[in-house]
Amino acid sequence: MFDVTLISDKKEGNVRKALFSPCGMVCSSQIEIELDGDVISYIRFTDGCSGNTQGVAALCRGMKKDEAISRLEGINCSGRGTSCPDQLARALKMLQ
């Protein structure tokens, strides 16, 4: 019900670029992620609460993927059962 959908997943050297579609319960419509090994180098949310999603993306930059998952997983937005940060954690889990 709250699962993200992988749209594309490409690897260029050590950099992995993935694009996800979050579930319909959140305001964002896409999440772009770039990993350099297991370190997050780039995140961009399309739509959603701009300040919040930019803040989450900035805070996660340079963070190891597993650390971001442990911090963001389970965050609930307005009783929806998920959130943009939770959807990011779910997307990162898919990149294991």
PDB file as gemmi writes it, atoms N, CA and C in Angstrom:
CRYST1    1.000    1.000    1.000  90.00  90.00  90.00 P 1                      
ATOM      1  N   MET A   1       0.810  -1.205   0.000  1.00  0.00           N  
ATOM      2  CA  MET A   1       0.000   0.000   0.000  1.00  0.00           C  
ATOM      3  C   MET A   1       0.854   1.269   0.000  1.00  0.00           C  
ATOM      4  N   PHE A   2       1.947   1.283   0.768  1.00  0.00           N  
ATOM      5  CA  PHE A   2       2.802   2.466   0.861  1.00  0.00           C  
ATOM      6  C   PHE A   2       4.103   2.303   0.092  1.00  0.00           C  
ATOM      7  N   ASP A   3       4.174   1.305  -0.776  1.00  0.00           N  
ATOM      8  CA  ASP A   3       5.414   1.025  -1.480  1.00  0.00           C  
ATOM      9  C   ASP A   3       5.702   2.055  -2.564  1.00  0.00           C  
ATOM     10  N   VAL A   4       6.983   2.339  -2.741  1.00  0.00           N  
ATOM     11  CA  VAL A   4       7.436   3.182  -3.845  1.00  0.00           C  
ATOM     12  C   VAL A   4       7.623   2.289  -5.065  1.00  0.00           C  
ATOM     13  N   THR A   5       7.601   2.896  -6.248  1.00  0.00           N  
ATOM     14  CA  THR A   5       7.793   2.159  -7.492  1.00  0.00           C  
ATOM     15  C   THR A   5       9.081   2.628  -8.149  1.00  0.00           C  
ATOM     16  N   LEU A   6       9.940   1.694  -8.478  1.00  0.00           N  
ATOM     17  CA  LEU A   6      11.185   2.007  -9.169  1.00  0.00           C  
ATOM     18  C   LEU A   6      10.875   2.280 -10.639  1.00  0.00           C  
ATOM     19  N   ILE A   7      11.262   3.449 -11.124  1.00  0.00           N  
ATOM     20  CA  ILE A   7      11.028   3.822 -12.519  1.00  0.00           C  
ATOM     21  C   ILE A   7      12.272   3.543 -13.360  1.00  0.00           C  
ATOM     22  N   SER A   8      13.443   3.927 -12.852  1.00  0.00           N  
ATOM     23  CA  SER A   8      14.688   3.650 -13.562  1.00  0.00           C  
ATOM     24  C   SER A   8      15.822   3.495 -12.563  1.00  0.00           C  
ATOM     25  N   ASP A   9      16.833   2.737 -12.970  1.00  0.00           N  
ATOM     26  CA  ASP A   9      17.985   2.454 -12.115  1.00  0.00           C  
ATOM     27  C   ASP A   9      19.190   2.256 -13.034  1.00  0.00           C  
ATOM     28  N   LYS A  10      20.129   3.200 -12.990  1.00  0.00           N  
ATOM     29  CA  LYS A  10      21.311   3.148 -13.859  1.00  0.00           C  
ATOM     30  C   LYS A  10      22.569   3.247 -13.015  1.00  0.00           C  
ATOM     31  N   LYS A  11      23.612   2.578 -13.465  1.00  0.00           N  
ATOM     32  CA  LYS A  11      24.892   2.654 -12.777  1.00  0.00           C  
ATOM     33  C   LYS A  11      25.930   3.182 -13.754  1.00  0.00           C  
ATOM     34  N   GLU A  12      26.646   4.216 -13.347  1.00  0.00           N  
ATOM     35  CA  GLU A  12      27.723   4.809 -14.130  1.00  0.00           C  
ATOM     36  C   GLU A  12      28.965   4.809 -13.258  1.00  0.00           C  
ATOM     37  N   GLY A  13      29.832   3.828 -13.469  1.00  0.00           N  
ATOM     38  CA  GLY A  13      30.989   3.668 -12.591  1.00  0.00           C  
ATOM     39  C   GLY A  13      30.520   3.268 -11.211  1.00  0.00           C  
ATOM     40  N   ASN A  14      30.916   4.035 -10.210  1.00  0.00           N  
ATOM     41  CA  ASN A  14      30.520   3.750  -8.830  1.00  0.00           C  
ATOM     42  C   ASN A  14      29.236   4.483  -8.432  1.00  0.00           C  
ATOM     43  N   VAL A  15      28.685   5.291  -9.356  1.00  0.00           N  
ATOM     44  CA  VAL A  15      27.503   6.102  -9.054  1.00  0.00           C  
ATOM     45  C   VAL A  15      26.246   5.407  -9.576  1.00  0.00           C  
ATOM     46  N   ARG A  16      25.297   5.264  -8.697  1.00  0.00           N  
ATOM     47  CA  ARG A  16      24.003   4.663  -9.038  1.00  0.00           C  
ATOM     48  C   ARG A  16      22.957   5.753  -9.019  1.00  0.00           C  
ATOM     49  N   LYS A  17      22.199   5.875 -10.124  1.00  0.00           N  
ATOM     50  CA  LYS A  17      21.147   6.887 -10.248  1.00  0.00           C  
ATOM     51  C   LYS A  17      19.820   6.172 -10.384  1.00  0.00           C  
ATOM     52  N   ALA A  18      18.889   6.481  -9.493  1.00  0.00           N  
ATOM     53  CA  ALA A  18      17.587   5.816  -9.501  1.00  0.00           C  
ATOM     54  C   ALA A  18      16.475   6.851  -9.403  1.00  0.00           C  
ATOM     55  N   LEU A  19      15.370   6.527 -10.030  1.00  0.00           N  
ATOM     56  CA  LEU A  19      14.187   7.384 -10.021  1.00  0.00           C  
ATOM     57  C   LEU A  19      13.010   6.563  -9.522  1.00  0.00           C  
ATOM     58  N   PHE A  20      12.272   7.108  -8.567  1.00  0.00           N  
ATOM     59  CA  PHE A  20      11.149   6.414  -7.942  1.00  0.00           C  
ATOM     60  C   PHE A  20       9.878   7.242  -8.025  1.00  0.00           C  
ATOM     61  N   SER A  21       8.761   6.553  -8.025  1.00  0.00           N  
ATOM     62  CA  SER A  21       7.449   7.162  -7.884  1.00  0.00           C  
ATOM     63  C   SER A  21       6.917   6.773  -6.512  1.00  0.00           C  
ATOM     64  N   PRO A  22       6.714   7.737  -5.610  1.00  0.00           N  
ATOM     65  CA  PRO A  22       6.186   7.417  -4.290  1.00  0.00           C  
ATOM     66  C   PRO A  22       4.720   6.978  -4.369  1.00  0.00           C  
ATOM     67  N   CYS A  23       4.234   6.402  -3.299  1.00  0.00           N  
ATOM     68  CA  CYS A  23       2.819   6.013  -3.254  1.00  0.00           C  
ATOM     69  C   CYS A  23       1.946   7.264  -3.295  1.00  0.00           C  
ATOM     70  N   GLY A  24       0.693   7.111  -3.608  1.00  0.00           N  
ATOM     71  CA  GLY A  24      -0.225   8.230  -3.748  1.00  0.00           C  
ATOM     72  C   GLY A  24      -0.632   8.909  -2.445  1.00  0.00           C  
ATOM     73  N   MET A  25      -0.150   8.424  -1.318  1.00  0.00           N  
ATOM     74  CA  MET A  25      -0.520   9.001  -0.022  1.00  0.00           C  
ATOM     75  C   MET A  25       0.314  10.236   0.342  1.00  0.00           C  
ATOM     76  N   VAL A  26       1.376  10.513  -0.436  1.00  0.00           N  
ATOM     77  CA  VAL A  26       2.245  11.651  -0.127  1.00  0.00           C  
ATOM     78  C   VAL A  26       2.133  12.706  -1.220  1.00  0.00           C  
ATOM     79  N   CYS A  27       2.637  13.877  -0.942  1.00  0.00           N  
ATOM     80  CA  CYS A  27       2.516  15.008  -1.869  1.00  0.00           C  
ATOM     81  C   CYS A  27       3.548  14.985  -2.993  1.00  0.00           C  
ATOM     82  N   SER A  28       4.702  14.357  -2.765  1.00  0.00           N  
ATOM     83  CA  SER A  28       5.712  14.322  -3.827  1.00  0.00           C  
ATOM     84  C   SER A  28       5.313  13.310  -4.897  1.00  0.00           C  
ATOM     85  N   SER A  29       5.752  13.577  -6.126  1.00  0.00           N  
ATOM     86  CA  SER A  29       5.393  12.695  -7.240  1.00  0.00           C  
ATOM     87  C   SER A  29       6.573  11.895  -7.768  1.00  0.00           C  
ATOM     88  N   GLN A  30       7.803  12.318  -7.467  1.00  0.00           N  
ATOM     89  CA  GLN A  30       8.994  11.566  -7.856  1.00  0.00           C  
ATOM     90  C   GLN A  30      10.104  11.827  -6.859  1.00  0.00           C  
ATOM     91  N   ILE A  31      10.997  10.836  -6.739  1.00  0.00           N  
ATOM     92  CA  ILE A  31      12.199  10.990  -5.917  1.00  0.00           C  
ATOM     93  C   ILE A  31      13.377  10.520  -6.754  1.00  0.00           C  
ATOM     94  N   GLU A  32      14.346  11.430  -6.971  1.00  0.00           N  
ATOM     95  CA  GLU A  32      15.586  11.081  -7.657  1.00  0.00           C  
ATOM     96  C   GLU A  32      16.664  10.874  -6.596  1.00  0.00           C  
ATOM     97  N   ILE A  33      17.424   9.797  -6.753  1.00  0.00           N  
ATOM     98  CA  ILE A  33      18.471   9.482  -5.788  1.00  0.00           C  
ATOM     99  C   ILE A  33      19.748   9.145  -6.550  1.00  0.00           C  
ATOM    100  N   GLU A  34      20.878   9.668  -6.071  1.00  0.00           N  
ATOM    101  CA  GLU A  34      22.185   9.258  -6.571  1.00  0.00           C  
ATOM    102  C   GLU A  34      23.004   8.782  -5.379  1.00  0.00           C  
ATOM    103  N   LEU A  35      23.596   7.608  -5.541  1.00  0.00           N  
ATOM    104  CA  LEU A  35      24.465   7.034  -4.525  1.00  0.00           C  
ATOM    105  C   LEU A  35      25.862   6.884  -5.100  1.00  0.00           C  
ATOM    106  N   ASP A  36      26.861   7.253  -4.328  1.00  0.00           N  
ATOM    107  CA  ASP A  36      28.253   6.985  -4.670  1.00  0.00           C  
ATOM    108  C   ASP A  36      28.698   5.891  -3.717  1.00  0.00           C  
ATOM    109  N   GLY A  37      28.656   4.651  -4.202  1.00  0.00           N  
ATOM    110  CA  GLY A  37      28.833   3.514  -3.303  1.00  0.00           C  
ATOM    111  C   GLY A  37      27.613   3.431  -2.409  1.00  0.00           C  
ATOM    112  N   ASP A  38      27.819   3.529  -1.086  1.00  0.00           N  
ATOM    113  CA  ASP A  38      26.682   3.501  -0.161  1.00  0.00           C  
ATOM    114  C   ASP A  38      26.412   4.871   0.463  1.00  0.00           C  
ATOM    115  N   VAL A  39      26.991   5.926  -0.144  1.00  0.00           N  
ATOM    116  CA  VAL A  39      26.828   7.290   0.363  1.00  0.00           C  
ATOM    117  C   VAL A  39      25.901   8.072  -0.568  1.00  0.00           C  
ATOM    118  N   ILE A  40      24.938   8.765   0.025  1.00  0.00           N  
ATOM    119  CA  ILE A  40      23.987   9.566  -0.740  1.00  0.00           C  
ATOM    120  C   ILE A  40      24.689  10.832  -1.235  1.00  0.00           C  
ATOM    121  N   SER A  41      24.698  11.018  -2.550  1.00  0.00           N  
ATOM    122  CA  SER A  41      25.325  12.220  -3.107  1.00  0.00           C  
ATOM    123  C   SER A  41      24.295  13.225  -3.614  1.00  0.00           C  
ATOM    124  N   TYR A  42      23.059  12.775  -3.859  1.00  0.00           N  
ATOM    125  CA  TYR A  42      22.046  13.677  -4.408  1.00  0.00           C  
ATOM    126  C   TYR A  42      20.661  13.092  -4.167  1.00  0.00           C  
ATOM    127  N   ILE A  43      19.737  13.951  -3.769  1.00  0.00           N  
ATOM    128  CA  ILE A  43      18.320  13.592  -3.664  1.00  0.00           C  
ATOM    129  C   ILE A  43      17.525  14.788  -4.160  1.00  0.00           C  
ATOM    130  N   ARG A  44      16.512  14.514  -4.938  1.00  0.00           N  
ATOM    131  CA  ARG A  44      15.600  15.583  -5.359  1.00  0.00           C  
ATOM    132  C   ARG A  44      14.184  15.045  -5.390  1.00  0.00           C  
ATOM    133  N   PHE A  45      13.296  15.727  -4.686  1.00  0.00           N  
ATOM    134  CA  PHE A  45      11.871  15.412  -4.700  1.00  0.00           C  
ATOM    135  C   PHE A  45      11.192  16.321  -5.727  1.00  0.00           C  
ATOM    136  N   THR A  46      10.274  15.776  -6.486  1.00  0.00           N  
ATOM    137  CA  THR A  46       9.422  16.577  -7.362  1.00  0.00           C  
ATOM    138  C   THR A  46       8.090  16.738  -6.652  1.00  0.00           C  
ATOM    139  N   ASP A  47       7.627  17.980  -6.548  1.00  0.00           N  
ATOM    140  CA  ASP A  47       6.407  18.325  -5.823  1.00  0.00           C  
ATOM    141  C   ASP A  47       6.617  18.101  -4.323  1.00  0.00           C  
ATOM    142  N   GLY A  48       5.575  18.123  -3.572  1.00  0.00           N  
ATOM    143  CA  GLY A  48       5.678  17.994  -2.121  1.00  0.00           C  
ATOM    144  C   GLY A  48       5.901  19.341  -1.466  1.00  0.00           C  
ATOM    145  N   CYS A  49       6.128  19.322  -0.175  1.00  0.00           N  
ATOM    146  CA  CYS A  49       6.389  20.537   0.605  1.00  0.00           C  
ATOM    147  C   CYS A  49       7.832  20.957   0.346  1.00  0.00           C  
ATOM    148  N   SER A  50       8.010  21.935  -0.490  1.00  0.00           N  
ATOM    149  CA  SER A  50       9.323  22.293  -1.024  1.00  0.00           C  
ATOM    150  C   SER A  50      10.398  22.477   0.050  1.00  0.00           C  
ATOM    151  N   GLY A  51      10.120  23.262   1.042  1.00  0.00           N  
ATOM    152  CA  GLY A  51      11.123  23.502   2.085  1.00  0.00           C  
ATOM    153  C   GLY A  51      11.489  22.224   2.829  1.00  0.00           C  
ATOM    154  N   ASN A  52      10.474  21.428   3.153  1.00  0.00           N  
ATOM    155  CA  ASN A  52      10.729  20.187   3.889  1.00  0.00           C  
ATOM    156  C   ASN A  52      11.517  19.185   3.059  1.00  0.00           C  
ATOM    157  N   THR A  53      11.123  19.002   1.797  1.00  0.00           N  
ATOM    158  CA  THR A  53      11.819  18.006   0.975  1.00  0.00           C  
ATOM    159  C   THR A  53      13.240  18.465   0.646  1.00  0.00           C  
ATOM    160  N   GLN A  54      13.426  19.781   0.442  1.00  0.00           N  
ATOM    161  CA  GLN A  54      14.787  20.284   0.225  1.00  0.00           C  
ATOM    162  C   GLN A  54      15.638  20.096   1.478  1.00  0.00           C  
ATOM    163  N   GLY A  55      15.027  20.299   2.640  1.00  0.00           N  
ATOM    164  CA  GLY A  55      15.746  20.105   3.899  1.00  0.00           C  
ATOM    165  C   GLY A  55      16.157  18.665   4.108  1.00  0.00           C  
ATOM    166  N   VAL A  56      15.236  17.736   3.870  1.00  0.00           N  
ATOM    167  CA  VAL A  56      15.556  16.306   3.996  1.00  0.00           C  
ATOM    168  C   VAL A  56      16.681  15.948   3.041  1.00  0.00           C  
ATOM    169  N   ALA A  57      16.588  16.414   1.787  1.00  0.00           N  
ATOM    170  CA  ALA A  57      17.619  16.112   0.789  1.00  0.00           C  
ATOM    171  C   ALA A  57      18.981  16.649   1.226  1.00  0.00           C  
ATOM    172  N   ALA A  58      19.012  17.881   1.726  1.00  0.00           N  
ATOM    173  CA  ALA A  58      20.281  18.488   2.156  1.00  0.00           C  
ATOM    174  C   ALA A  58      20.868  17.756   3.363  1.00  0.00           C  
ATOM    175  N   LEU A  59      20.025  17.386   4.305  1.00  0.00           N  
ATOM    176  CA  LEU A  59      20.516  16.690   5.499  1.00  0.00           C  
ATOM    177  C   LEU A  59      21.045  15.298   5.186  1.00  0.00           C  
ATOM    178  N   CYS A  60      20.472  14.647   4.172  1.00  0.00           N  
ATOM    179  CA  CYS A  60      20.894  13.284   3.823  1.00  0.00           C  
ATOM    180  C   CYS A  60      22.141  13.258   2.953  1.00  0.00           C  
ATOM    181  N   ARG A  61      22.451  14.363   2.274  1.00  0.00           N  
ATOM    182  CA  ARG A  61      23.628  14.407   1.400  1.00  0.00           C  
ATOM    183  C   ARG A  61      24.880  14.116   2.217  1.00  0.00           C  
ATOM    184  N   GLY A  62      25.679  13.153   1.752  1.00  0.00           N  
ATOM    185  CA  GLY A  62      26.896  12.760   2.452  1.00  0.00           C  
ATOM    186  C   GLY A  62      26.680  11.678   3.496  1.00  0.00           C  
ATOM    187  N   MET A  63      25.432  11.316   3.749  1.00  0.00           N  
ATOM    188  CA  MET A  63      25.081  10.308   4.745  1.00  0.00           C  
ATOM    189  C   MET A  63      25.086   8.916   4.106  1.00  0.00           C  
ATOM    190  N   LYS A  64      25.495   7.930   4.867  1.00  0.00           N  
ATOM    191  CA  LYS A  64      25.403   6.555   4.381  1.00  0.00           C  
ATOM    192  C   LYS A  64      23.936   6.171   4.270  1.00  0.00           C  
ATOM    193  N   LYS A  65      23.658   5.377   3.252  1.00  0.00           N  
ATOM    194  CA  LYS A  65      22.288   4.966   2.942  1.00  0.00           C  
ATOM    195  C   LYS A  65      21.594   4.344   4.154  1.00  0.00           C  
ATOM    196  N   ASP A  66      22.252   3.430   4.852  1.00  0.00           N  
ATOM    197  CA  ASP A  66      21.628   2.747   5.988  1.00  0.00           C  
ATOM    198  C   ASP A  66      21.318   3.695   7.138  1.00  0.00           C  
ATOM    199  N   GLU A  67      22.148   4.714   7.330  1.00  0.00           N  
ATOM    200  CA  GLU A  67      21.892   5.714   8.378  1.00  0.00           C  
ATOM    201  C   GLU A  67      20.634   6.521   8.035  1.00  0.00           C  
ATOM    202  N   ALA A  68      20.504   6.916   6.773  1.00  0.00           N  
ATOM    203  CA  ALA A  68      19.316   7.662   6.350  1.00  0.00           C  
ATOM    204  C   ALA A  68      18.064   6.815   6.524  1.00  0.00           C  
ATOM    205  N   ILE A  69      18.141   5.548   6.158  1.00  0.00           N  
ATOM    206  CA  ILE A  69      16.989   4.648   6.318  1.00  0.00           C  
ATOM    207  C   ILE A  69      16.573   4.594   7.780  1.00  0.00           C  
ATOM    208  N   SER A  70      17.537   4.397   8.671  1.00  0.00           N  
ATOM    209  CA  SER A  70      17.200   4.265  10.096  1.00  0.00           C  
ATOM    210  C   SER A  70      16.612   5.552  10.671  1.00  0.00           C  
ATOM    211  N   ARG A  71      17.002   6.703  10.148  1.00  0.00           N  
ATOM    212  CA  ARG A  71      16.482   7.978  10.656  1.00  0.00           C  
ATOM    213  C   ARG A  71      15.109   8.330  10.084  1.00  0.00           C  
ATOM    214  N   LEU A  72      14.839   7.930   8.834  1.00  0.00           N  
ATOM    215  CA  LEU A  72      13.632   8.382   8.136  1.00  0.00           C  
ATOM    216  C   LEU A  72      12.489   7.377   8.135  1.00  0.00           C  
ATOM    217  N   GLU A  73      12.813   6.117   8.267  1.00  0.00           N  
ATOM    218  CA  GLU A  73      11.803   5.055   8.183  1.00  0.00           C  
ATOM    219  C   GLU A  73      10.741   5.231   9.262  1.00  0.00           C  
ATOM    220  N   GLY A  74       9.490   5.182   8.835  1.00  0.00           N  
ATOM    221  CA  GLY A  74       8.377   5.227   9.787  1.00  0.00           C  
ATOM    222  C   GLY A  74       7.849   6.613  10.100  1.00  0.00           C  
ATOM    223  N   ILE A  75       8.457   7.667   9.538  1.00  0.00           N  
ATOM    224  CA  ILE A  75       7.932   9.013   9.776  1.00  0.00           C  
ATOM    225  C   ILE A  75       6.549   9.107   9.129  1.00  0.00           C  
ATOM    226  N   ASN A  76       5.602   9.612   9.903  1.00  0.00           N  
ATOM    227  CA  ASN A  76       4.202   9.653   9.482  1.00  0.00           C  
ATOM    228  C   ASN A  76       3.778  11.112   9.303  1.00  0.00           C  
ATOM    229  N   CYS A  77       3.189  11.427   8.168  1.00  0.00           N  
ATOM    230  CA  CYS A  77       2.722  12.790   7.885  1.00  0.00           C  
ATOM    231  C   CYS A  77       1.201  12.856   8.033  1.00  0.00           C  
ATOM    232  N   SER A  78       0.757  13.596   8.996  1.00  0.00           N  
ATOM    233  CA  SER A  78      -0.677  13.873   9.191  1.00  0.00           C  
ATOM    234  C   SER A  78      -1.545  12.621   9.229  1.00  0.00           C  
ATOM    235  N   GLY A  79      -1.058  11.551   9.848  1.00  0.00           N  
ATOM    236  CA  GLY A  79      -1.840  10.327  10.001  1.00  0.00           C  
ATOM    237  C   GLY A  79      -2.006   9.512   8.729  1.00  0.00           C  
ATOM    238  N   ARG A  80      -1.195   9.789   7.728  1.00  0.00           N  
ATOM    239  CA  ARG A  80      -1.308   9.071   6.449  1.00  0.00           C  
ATOM    240  C   ARG A  80      -0.682   7.686   6.473  1.00  0.00           C  
ATOM    241  N   GLY A  81       0.141   7.412   7.471  1.00  0.00           N  
ATOM    242  CA  GLY A  81       0.817   6.123   7.555  1.00  0.00           C  
ATOM    243  C   GLY A  81       2.159   6.110   6.857  1.00  0.00           C  
ATOM    244  N   THR A  82       2.502   7.179   6.197  1.00  0.00           N  
ATOM    245  CA  THR A  82       3.789   7.336   5.518  1.00  0.00           C  
ATOM    246  C   THR A  82       4.041   8.829   5.345  1.00  0.00           C  
ATOM    247  N   SER A  83       5.142   9.177   4.704  1.00  0.00           N  
ATOM    248  CA  SER A  83       5.518  10.570   4.471  1.00  0.00           C  
ATOM    249  C   SER A  83       6.551  10.593   3.359  1.00  0.00           C  
ATOM    250  N   CYS A  84       6.911  11.763   2.910  1.00  0.00           N  
ATOM    251  CA  CYS A  84       7.973  11.852   1.903  1.00  0.00           C  
ATOM    252  C   CYS A  84       9.296  11.293   2.444  1.00  0.00           C  
ATOM    253  N   PRO A  85       9.701  11.614   3.691  1.00  0.00           N  
ATOM    254  CA  PRO A  85      10.914  11.001   4.216  1.00  0.00           C  
ATOM    255  C   PRO A  85      10.804   9.468   4.323  1.00  0.00           C  
ATOM    256  N   ASP A  86       9.658   8.948   4.743  1.00  0.00           N  
ATOM    257  CA  ASP A  86       9.454   7.503   4.815  1.00  0.00           C  
ATOM    258  C   ASP A  86       9.536   6.882   3.421  1.00  0.00           C  
ATOM    259  N   GLN A  87       8.973   7.557   2.423  1.00  0.00           N  
ATOM    260  CA  GLN A  87       9.041   7.053   1.055  1.00  0.00           C  
ATOM    261  C   GLN A  87      10.488   7.034   0.568  1.00  0.00           C  
ATOM    262  N   LEU A  88      11.277   8.025   0.965  1.00  0.00           N  
ATOM    263  CA  LEU A  88      12.708   8.041   0.639  1.00  0.00           C  
ATOM    264  C   LEU A  88      13.396   6.838   1.270  1.00  0.00           C  
ATOM    265  N   ALA A  89      13.092   6.564   2.528  1.00  0.00           N  
ATOM    266  CA  ALA A  89      13.684   5.401   3.210  1.00  0.00           C  
ATOM    267  C   ALA A  89      13.310   4.117   2.483  1.00  0.00           C  
ATOM    268  N   ARG A  90      12.077   3.987   2.070  1.00  0.00           N  
ATOM    269  CA  ARG A  90      11.629   2.799   1.352  1.00  0.00           C  
ATOM    270  C   ARG A  90      12.361   2.669   0.010  1.00  0.00           C  
ATOM    271  N   ALA A  91      12.565   3.802  -0.664  1.00  0.00           N  
ATOM    272  CA  ALA A  91      13.297   3.789  -1.935  1.00  0.00           C  
ATOM    273  C   ALA A  91      14.751   3.360  -1.698  1.00  0.00           C  
ATOM    274  N   LEU A  92      15.379   3.919  -0.680  1.00  0.00           N  
ATOM    275  CA  LEU A  92      16.767   3.555  -0.374  1.00  0.00           C  
ATOM    276  C   LEU A  92      16.886   2.062  -0.046  1.00  0.00           C  
ATOM    277  N   LYS A  93      15.911   1.521   0.645  1.00  0.00           N  
ATOM    278  CA  LYS A  93      15.907   0.085   0.951  1.00  0.00           C  
ATOM    279  C   LYS A  93      15.893  -0.761  -0.327  1.00  0.00           C  
ATOM    280  N   MET A  94      15.200  -0.272  -1.349  1.00  0.00           N  
ATOM    281  CA  MET A  94      15.118  -1.001  -2.611  1.00  0.00           C  
ATOM    282  C   MET A  94      16.474  -1.009  -3.319  1.00  0.00           C  
ATOM    283  N   LEU A  95      17.359  -0.103  -2.957  1.00  0.00           N  
ATOM    284  CA  LEU A  95      18.676  -0.014  -3.580  1.00  0.00           C  
ATOM    285  C   LEU A  95      19.735  -0.806  -2.817  1.00  0.00           C  
ATOM    286  N   GLN A  96      19.330  -1.751  -2.024  1.00  0.00           N  
ATOM    287  CA  GLN A  96      20.261  -2.595  -1.258  1.00  0.00           C  
ATOM    288  C   GLN A  96      21.092  -3.449  -2.175  1.00  0.00           C  
TER     289      GLN A  96                                                      
END                                                                             
